[in-house]
Amino acid sequence: MNLTGGISWHWLAWRSQARWAPTAQAIEQWLLQSAQALPTKESREKPTLLLIGASAGWMMSCQWLSQFARVDTFDIDPLAAFLFKLRHGAALKAQGVVLNCHTQDALQNLDALLAAHPKAMVFFDNVLGQMRFQHAATDWQLVEKKLKQFKVRLKGREWGSIHDRMSGRLNNPIALGSALPMRNPDWQDQHWLTQLDAQSPWLDHLTHNVFPSGTNVQDFAWNFLPRYRHWLQAAWVRP
């Protein structure tokens, strides 16, 4: 399966909506509480959003997106724009949100996009954790360096991200209807991995230094497959 999209990915996402729903709901609640798109005191206008790695918006909150005056989505998958409009377009139009979906590599063209949209908020939708797959396994230091640069390139901007921190197989299959694991803030990473029922070794997505030091980071469990989980991390960075 192509991790950047394609028919196989969207078919899996469509079939997995019930399994993914608890995580999607938790992300929506977090977005609405931590990443409110409120008008600034200076402009009194709704802000705009650059949504990078949007795919079809399988895990994205339509309620949160409706707070913006304009949303521009970016994904390299040629199916993403059509499916995002199909899933979210009508609801956003009903709220007066202008939606523009672009098929392009926004990570490669990030600096140009930031310059073209100097006041827009930026959100990376489960894309930064995939960067390690765009390089050879031996180039992990290069990937870490590139990921660390995002907080420098976005300094002074209002931005956020949700992405894979680690992922892997489980010791036991996930029982239907079981509660989603929730992380206690006092837990060390190993304790959290135990709660996730991680079967060692898990894949490190090299995203541990994406956010600036001191950022309030939220952890999510994502029941990706019946016996496979992702550990997602999310945060919102204010200027």
C-alpha positions in Angstrom: 0.0 0.0 0.0 1.3 3.5 -0.9 1.5 5.4 2.4 1.0 8.7 0.6 -2.4 7.7 -0.9 -3.9 5.9 -3.8 -6.9 3.7 -4.3 -5.7 1.0 -1.8 -5.2 3.6 0.9 -8.7 5.2 0.4 -10.3 1.8 0.3 -8.7 0.9 3.6 -9.7 4.2 5.1 -13.3 3.8 4.0 -13.6 0.3 5.4 -11.9 1.4 8.7 -14.1 4.3 9.5 -15.8 2.5 12.5 -12.5 1.4 13.9 -10.9 4.8 13.5 -13.9 6.8 14.7 -12.8 7.0 18.4 -9.5 8.5 17.4 -11.2 10.9 14.9 -13.5 12.1 17.7 -10.7 12.6 20.1 -8.8 14.6 17.5 -11.8 16.7 16.8 -12.3 17.5 20.5 -8.6 18.4 20.8 -8.8 20.7 17.8 -11.9 22.5 19.0 -10.3 23.0 22.4 -6.7 23.7 21.5 -6.7 25.1 18.0 -9.6 27.5 17.8 -9.7 29.6 14.7 -10.8 32.8 16.4 -10.6 36.2 14.7 -7.6 38.3 15.7 -8.1 41.5 17.6 -6.4 43.3 14.8 -8.4 42.0 11.9 -11.7 40.9 13.4 -11.9 38.5 10.4 -11.9 34.7 10.3 -8.4 33.4 9.5 -7.5 31.2 6.6 -5.9 27.7 6.8 -3.3 25.8 4.9 -4.0 22.1 5.5 -1.0 20.1 4.4 -1.2 16.4 3.8 -5.0 16.5 3.8 -5.7 13.3 1.9 -9.5 12.9 1.8 -9.8 14.3 5.3 -10.7 10.9 6.7 -9.7 11.9 10.2 -10.3 15.7 9.9 -12.9 17.6 11.8 -15.4 19.4 9.5 -16.7 21.3 12.5 -13.3 22.7 13.2 -12.7 23.5 9.5 -16.0 25.4 9.4 -14.4 28.1 11.7 -12.2 29.4 8.8 -13.0 31.8 6.1 -10.9 29.8 3.6 -9.3 26.4 3.6 -6.6 25.4 1.1 -5.7 21.7 1.1 -2.5 20.2 -0.3 -1.7 16.6 -1.1 0.4 14.8 -3.7 -2.2 12.1 -4.1 -4.3 12.9 -7.3 -7.4 11.4 -5.7 -7.2 13.5 -2.5 -8.7 16.7 -3.9 -11.8 15.0 -5.4 -12.4 12.9 -2.3 -11.9 15.8 0.2 -14.4 17.9 -1.7 -16.8 14.9 -1.8 -16.5 14.3 2.0 -16.3 17.9 3.3 -17.2 20.3 0.5 -20.9 20.6 1.0 -20.7 21.1 4.7 -18.0 23.8 4.4 -19.9 25.6 1.6 -23.0 25.6 3.9 -20.9 27.5 6.5 -19.6 30.0 3.9 -16.1 28.5 3.9 -14.1 28.8 0.6 -12.5 25.5 -0.1 -9.6 25.1 -2.6 -7.9 21.7 -3.0 -4.5 21.5 -4.6 -2.5 18.5 -5.9 1.1 19.4 -5.1 4.0 18.6 -2.8 3.4 21.3 -0.2 6.4 20.1 2.0 8.7 20.7 -1.0 7.2 24.1 -1.7 6.5 25.1 1.9 8.5 28.3 1.9 6.8 29.6 -1.2 3.4 28.8 0.2 4.2 30.6 3.5 5.3 33.6 1.6 2.1 33.6 -0.6 -0.1 33.2 2.5 1.6 35.3 5.2 -1.4 35.4 7.6 -2.7 31.9 7.2 -2.7 29.3 10.0 -0.9 26.1 9.0 -1.8 22.5 10.0 0.1 19.3 9.0 -2.5 16.5 8.8 -0.7 13.2 9.6 2.1 13.9 7.0 5.3 14.6 8.9 5.5 11.1 10.3 5.6 9.8 6.7 8.8 11.7 5.8 11.0 8.8 6.9 9.5 6.7 4.1 10.7 9.2 1.5 14.3 8.4 2.2 16.5 5.3 2.5 16.4 3.6 6.0 20.1 4.6 6.4 19.2 8.3 6.0 17.4 8.6 9.3 19.7 11.4 10.5 18.8 13.5 7.5 15.1 12.9 8.1 15.5 14.0 11.8 17.4 17.1 10.7 14.6 18.0 8.2 11.9 17.5 10.8 13.7 19.6 13.3 13.8 22.5 10.8 10.0 22.9 10.6 9.8 24.7 13.9 12.5 27.1 12.6 10.8 27.7 9.2 7.5 28.3 10.9 8.7 30.5 13.7 6.3 33.5 14.1 3.5 31.5 12.5 0.4 29.9 14.1 0.7 26.3 13.2 0.0 22.7 14.4 0.5 19.1 13.4 -0.7 15.7 14.2 1.6 12.9 13.1 2.9 9.4 13.8 5.4 9.2 16.7 5.7 5.4 16.6 3.7 2.4 15.2 3.6 -1.3 15.3 2.0 -4.7 16.0 0.2 -5.5 19.2 0.5 -8.5 21.6 -3.2 -9.1 21.4 -6.0 -8.2 18.9 -8.1 -5.2 19.8 -11.5 -6.2 21.3 -14.5 -4.7 19.5 -16.0 -1.9 21.5 -12.9 -1.6 23.8 -12.0 1.8 25.2 -9.3 3.8 23.4 -6.1 3.9 25.6 -5.6 7.3 27.1 -2.2 8.5 28.3 -1.6 9.8 31.8 0.6 12.9 31.7 2.9 11.4 34.4 3.7 8.3 32.4 7.1 7.8 30.8 7.1 6.6 27.1 7.7 3.0 28.0 4.7 2.9 30.3 2.6 4.4 27.6 3.8 1.8 25.1 2.8 -0.9 27.6 -0.7 0.6 27.8 -0.8 0.5 24.0 0.0 -3.3 24.2 3.0 -2.7 21.9 4.8 -5.8 20.6 8.5 -4.8 20.4 10.0 -3.5 18.2 7.9 -0.6 17.1 8.7 1.7 14.2 10.1 5.1 15.2 8.8 7.8 12.8 11.6 10.2 14.0 9.2 13.0 14.9 10.3 13.5 18.5 11.8 16.9 17.8 9.1 18.4 15.6 7.7 20.8 18.2 9.5 23.6 20.1 10.7 22.7 23.6 7.9 23.3 26.2 5.1 22.8 23.7 2.0 21.1 25.2 1.8 17.8 23.3 -1.2 15.6 23.2 -0.9 11.8 22.6 -3.5 9.7 20.9 -3.9 5.9 20.2 -5.0 5.0 16.7 -6.4 1.5 16.2 -5.2 1.3 12.6 -5.8 -2.4 12.1 -7.2 -5.1 14.5 -3.7 -5.9 15.6 -1.8 -2.8 14.7 -1.7 0.6 16.4 -0.2 4.0 15.8 0.9 6.4 18.5 0.0 9.9 17.3 1.3 13.1 18.7 -0.4 16.5 18.2 0.3 20.1 19.3 -0.6 23.6 18.4 2.1 26.3 18.3 1.3 29.9 18.9 3.6 32.7 17.7 
